[in-house]
Amino acid sequence: MEINKYEITKVLEDHNLENSKLWLAEAEFGFSHLKEHVSSLTANMDILEVGCGSGILLSMLAEEFPNHNFLGIEPFGEGFSNLKELNAAVRKLGVNLLTESYEKHQFKYDLIYCINVFEHVTDWRHFLDWASNNLKENGTFLVLCPNYGFPYESHFKIPITFNKRFTFTFFKKHILNFEQNNKCVGLWDSLNFVKKSEVLTYCYENALENGLTVSDDISIIDDMIERLSEDAEFRKRQFIIGRIAVLLKALGILKLIRVFPNFLPYMKLSFSKTS
């Protein structure tokens, strides 16, 4: 993708905002997983990004697909208040962004997506039910986020020891220092430690009630490995787990891990709304 074609790059250059390269790289990642899906939709579809953060990804999609109706919502919860300045700059491009939580937003959409947001909602089960209620018939809810069934916390780059409470106990000093140094106080508290196995089970058990069927795309692990080799910002942030993943791939062990998809460190789930 030729990222320099987007107006958003000029906004970032003009404002010289902190961590803009990081959020641009995250947006490129999200764009790569949404472009094909959005391009397959018929014209004039209603599309919602939940947790749009900086708004960069939404800006890219709106520019690439002007024949669709895009909206982003972002409450700027704990650990993400530092994105407000960047979000304000992106708004100047005319992207439709609302500062509100998903619970307060009620409208029917053809596509709802969230990239690295699902692990931050207070109650992911409630979020799934909300998405079901706000999807049009044959609509899709796309989720990409870390899988806490794998014992590694990617925001703080630490191993998970038993559960969230014990992990905090063992790594309290590191966690608090990380939040202070990166101006993201509250980030740890925002994490729900969602596991893919629990999401799949919940979806299967409630399929008749909420009308959602789920598809688990385990090829996402290959995309993440590729991203480690091509995305310098991502490689820098995830140096340890990245080196481990590259080594496992070189040894052929990664293929064996794919046999246990609920153990993969990242998940890409597509929920479809059926009548």
Residue, then its C-alpha position, 0 to 999 in steps of 0.5 A: m500500500e502506498i501510504n503517502k497517497y493519503e491526506i493523513t500523512k500531510v496532517l501528521e507531518d504538519h503537526n509533528l505529533e508524538n507517536s504519530k509513526l506508531w499510530l500510522a503503522e497501526a492504521e496500515f495494519g488495520f487497513s490491510h485487513l479491511k481493504e479487501h472486505v470493504s471493497s467487496l461491499t456494494a455502494n453506500m454501506d454504513i460502516l462503523e469503527v469502534g475505538c477509532g483512537s487517532g482516527i487515522l485508519l478511518s481517514m484512510l478507508a474514507e479516502e479509499f472508499p468514498n462511496h461508503n458511509f464511515l463513522g468512528i466512535e472513541p470514548f478516550g478511556e483510561g490509558f488513551s487520553n494522549l490520543k486526543e490531540l492526534n484525533a483532533a488533527v485528523r478531524k480537520l480532514g472531515v472524517n466523521l468521529l464521535t467522542e462517545s462509548y459504544e453503549k450510547h451508540q445505537f444505529k444499524y450498520d453493514l460492517i462494524y470493526c474494531i482493531n486492537v480494541f476488543e481487549h479493552v472493553t469492560d465486558w466483551r460479552h456485552f460488547l458482542d451482544w451490542a454488536s449483534n443488535n447494531l448489525k443489519e441482516n447479513g452484516t459483519f462484525l470484525v475483531l482483531c486483537p491479542n488472545y490472552g489464551f497465549p501467556y504473553e501481554s503484548h502492551f507491556k511485553i511481559p509473560i502472563t503468570f496464571n491470570k491478570r491479578f498475579t501478573f500485576t503482583f509479579f510485574k507491578k513495578h514494571i507496569l507502573n513505570f511503563e504507564q508513567n513513561n508512556k503517558c498511558v496511566g490506566l492502560w493496565d486496568s483497561l485490559n480484560f484478558v479476553k481469551k479466544s476460546e471463551v469468545l468462541t464458546y460464548c458465540y456458539e452457546n448464544a448463536l440462536e439468541n444473538g444471531l451471530t455465527v463466527s469464523d476464526d481466521i488463523s492465517i492471521i499468525d502468518d500476517m503477524i510474522e510477515r509484519l515483524s519482518e516489514d514493519a520496523e515500528f512493530r518489530k521494535r515494540q515486540f522485539i522479544i516475542g518477535r524473535i521467538a516467533v521468527l525462530l519458531k517459524a524457522l524451526g518449523i514449530l509454528k506449523l505445529i502450534r497452528v494445530f492448537p488455534n486457541f493458543l495463537p497469540y493473536m486472533k482475527l474473528s469475523f461475526s456474521k449476523t444471520s436472520 
